[in-house]
Amino acid sequence: MLSVEEIKIWILVKLYRRDYWGHCMMDEDDLVNPKIPRKDQVKILKEMINKGILLRKPGIKSGKFRYSLNLREKAYIENIVKKELLKD
């Protein structure tokens, strides 16, 4: 099982690679990892929103949200993602 930090990095890398910044948002269904329990992912997403790393707005489907990376934290996010990509 992946740790919380690994899940956070996985989310950041997925949004970064597909270039979801600011107004361009990814649906919650496309963002979730099937290997990780949904309840844990929702808790991690809320934590990242509270820290200001992610942005969230209501989606088209009821009860679902859309997520993107916060442009104000671009340098911080790029630093984390580049470290992760260079590790591979």
C-alpha positions in Angstrom: 0.0 0.0 0.0 1.2 3.5 -0.8 1.9 6.0 1.9 0.2 9.3 2.2 3.1 11.2 0.8 3.4 8.8 -2.2 -0.3 9.4 -2.9 0.1 13.1 -2.8 3.1 13.0 -5.1 1.1 10.7 -7.5 -1.7 13.2 -7.6 0.6 16.1 -8.2 2.5 14.3 -11.0 -0.8 13.3 -12.7 -2.1 16.8 -12.8 1.3 18.3 -13.7 1.8 15.9 -16.7 -1.6 16.7 -18.1 -1.1 20.4 -17.5 -4.1 21.1 -15.2 -3.3 24.5 -13.8 -5.8 27.1 -12.6 -8.9 27.2 -14.7 -8.3 23.9 -16.5 -9.7 21.2 -14.1 -9.8 17.4 -14.0 -12.8 15.5 -12.9 -12.7 13.5 -9.6 -13.4 10.3 -11.4 -10.3 10.7 -13.7 -8.1 11.7 -10.8 -8.7 8.8 -8.4 -6.4 5.7 -8.3 -8.2 2.4 -8.3 -5.5 0.8 -6.1 -6.2 3.2 -3.2 -9.4 3.3 -1.2 -11.6 6.2 -2.2 -12.2 7.4 1.3 -8.4 7.8 1.8 -8.1 9.7 -1.5 -10.8 12.2 -0.6 -9.2 12.8 2.8 -5.8 13.5 1.1 -7.4 15.8 -1.5 -9.1 17.8 1.2 -5.7 18.1 3.0 -4.0 19.3 -0.2 -6.8 21.9 -0.7 -6.4 23.2 2.8 -2.7 23.6 2.3 -3.4 25.6 -0.9 -1.7 23.2 -3.3 -4.9 22.2 -5.1 -8.0 24.1 -6.2 -11.5 22.6 -6.2 -14.8 23.5 -7.7 -18.1 21.7 -8.1 -18.4 19.5 -11.2 -21.2 18.7 -13.6 -22.1 15.5 -11.8 -23.8 16.0 -8.4 -21.5 15.2 -5.4 -18.4 15.2 -7.6 -15.7 17.9 -7.8 -13.1 19.0 -10.2 -9.4 19.6 -9.2 -6.4 21.6 -10.6 -3.1 22.8 -9.4 -2.8 26.2 -7.8 -0.8 28.6 -9.9 0.3 30.5 -6.7 2.2 27.3 -5.6 3.8 26.6 -9.0 7.4 26.8 -7.9 6.7 24.4 -5.0 4.8 21.9 -7.1 7.4 21.9 -9.9 10.1 21.3 -7.4 8.3 18.2 -6.0 7.4 16.8 -9.4 10.9 17.3 -10.9 12.5 15.5 -7.9 10.0 12.6 -8.4 10.6 12.4 -12.1 14.3 12.5 -11.8 14.2 9.7 -9.2 12.8 7.3 -11.8 
